[in-house]
Amino acid sequence: MRRWAAPAREHGGRGGDEVTSPENMGPCSAQADEEMSRMAFELLKAQISLLVSQMENHPEDKHELYLQLRERLNEIRSMGMPVPDDLVRLERELEAEFTGEAPSS
């Protein structure tokens, strides 16, 4: 495991404390990455839920909320996570509404 010494703090802090390099953390790092991905996914789900709620309560902001929804769904896709079917349908319906096209199946 690679270590390096932390620099001394400006105002009398201790210098020379050894710090573990994050790129050499081993198996714990994989577990931490998985946990971070799960937490990010849960955060995205909560944000999407809030966006859907806002669409229902403030329809005048629907286009902006649709754009934010698409952004969150694309983040889920980029993480390799499946997007729930009901959200995919909602995305298609909103896209059709704002482009004037019939929703695709």
HUJOVEN-V181909 format. One record per residue. N is the residue number from 0. SS is DSSP state (H for helix, E for strand, L for the rest). OMEGA is omega in radians with two decimals (999 if undefined). Layout:
N&SS&OMEGA / N&SS&OMEGA
This chain:
0&L&-3.11 / 1&L&3.10 / 2&E&3.03 / 3&E&-3.12 / 4&E&3.09 / 5&L&3.13 / 6&L&3.10 / 7&L&3.10 / 8&L&-3.04 / 9&L&-3.02 / 10&L&3.00 / 11&L&3.10 / 12&L&3.13 / 13&L&3.02 / 14&L&3.06 / 15&L&3.08 / 16&L&3.13 / 17&E&-3.13 / 18&E&3.12 / 19&E&3.12 / 20&L&-3.09 / 21&H&-3.11 / 22&H&-3.13 / 23&H&-3.06 / 24&L&3.09 / 25&L&-3.04 / 26&H&3.14 / 27&H&-3.14 / 28&H&3.11 / 29&H&3.10 / 30&H&3.13 / 31&H&3.10 / 32&H&3.13 / 33&H&3.13 / 34&H&3.12 / 35&H&3.11 / 36&H&3.13 / 37&H&3.13 / 38&H&3.11 / 39&H&3.12 / 40&H&3.12 / 41&H&3.10 / 42&H&3.11 / 43&H&3.10 / 44&H&3.12 / 45&H&3.12 / 46&H&3.12 / 47&H&3.11 / 48&H&3.11 / 49&H&3.13 / 50&H&3.13 / 51&H&3.10 / 52&H&3.12 / 53&H&3.10 / 54&H&-3.14 / 55&H&-3.06 / 56&H&-3.11 / 57&L&-3.07 / 58&H&3.13 / 59&H&3.12 / 60&H&-2.97 / 61&H&-3.11 / 62&H&3.11 / 63&H&3.12 / 64&H&3.07 / 65&H&3.13 / 66&H&3.10 / 67&H&3.09 / 68&H&3.12 / 69&H&3.13 / 70&H&-3.14 / 71&H&3.12 / 72&H&3.10 / 73&H&3.06 / 74&H&3.11 / 75&H&3.13 / 76&H&-3.11 / 77&H&3.08 / 78&L&-3.13 / 79&L&-3.13 / 80&L&3.11 / 81&L&3.07 / 82&L&-3.14 / 83&L&-3.08 / 84&H&-3.12 / 85&H&3.10 / 86&H&3.07 / 87&H&3.10 / 88&H&3.13 / 89&H&3.12 / 90&H&-3.13 / 91&H&3.14 / 92&H&3.14 / 93&H&3.10 / 94&H&3.12 / 95&H&3.14 / 96&H&-3.07 / 97&H&3.08 / 98&H&3.13 / 99&L&3.14 / 100&L&3.07 / 101&L&3.13 / 102&L&3.11 / 103&L&-3.11 / 104&L&999
